[in-house]
Amino acid sequence: MHRSSIVNILTLVALASMPGLAVYNASKAAAWSMTQSLRATLSGRGVAVIGVFPGAIDTEMTAAVEMDKTSPEHVAEKVIAGIIAGDEDIFPDPMSTQLYAAWKQDHKAVEKQFASMM
């Protein structure tokens, strides 16, 4: 049982980069690496370190982007449920769940799919 949790909000671009977002992609990939490092460092201290990989969330940042988006409230509910369930990695919306399944099957195909989104 964990006494506390650190929750890092990453995004799907931590797994595969999108064109035109080099700095954002790199920062999220670095945050994912930091999450894994902290998880290993703190594993024996009762601290869970959790990575959250949402897809498009309906926020000001994505307001101009035409695509299906998940509400922030839904994402928050899924994150809390994942923490309670003891999940280390949380994919809190339909887009992220679907993409993670594809990434586990063939991460290079997801990389190519993202690269074509220009």
Residue pairs with C-beta under 8 A, 6 or more apart in sequence:
1 46
2 46
2 47
2 48
2 86
3 46
3 47
4 46
4 47
4 48
5 47
5 48
5 49
5 50
5 83
6 38
6 42
6 47
6 48
6 49
6 50
7 50
7 52
7 79
7 83
8 31
8 32
8 34
8 35
8 49
8 50
8 51
8 52
9 52
9 54
10 28
10 31
10 32
10 35
10 51
10 52
10 53
11 28
11 53
11 54
11 55
12 53
12 54
12 55
12 95
12 96
12 99
13 21
13 24
13 25
13 28
13 29
13 114
14 25
14 28
14 29
14 31
14 32
14 51
14 53
15 32
15 53
15 99
15 100
15 103
15 107
15 110
16 103
16 107
16 110
16 111
16 113
16 114
17 25
17 29
17 111
17 114
17 115
18 25
18 114
18 115
18 117
19 114
19 115
19 117
19 118
20 118
32 51
35 49
35 50
35 51
36 51
38 49
39 48
39 49
39 88
42 49
48 83
48 86
48 88
49 88
50 79
50 82
50 83
50 87
50 88
50 89
50 90
51 88
51 89
51 90
52 75
52 79
52 82
52 89
52 90
52 92
53 89
53 90
53 91
53 92
53 96
53 100
54 70
54 75
54 91
54 92
54 93
54 95
54 96
55 70
55 93
55 94
55 95
55 96
55 99
56 62
56 65
56 67
56 68
56 69
56 70
56 93
56 95
57 69
57 70
57 71
57 72
57 75
57 93
58 69
58 70
58 71
58 72
59 72
62 69
68 94
68 95
70 92
70 93
70 94
70 95
74 92
74 93
75 92
75 93
78 90
78 92
78 93
79 90
79 92
82 90
82 92
83 90
91 97
91 99
91 100
99 110
102 109
102 110
102 113
103 110
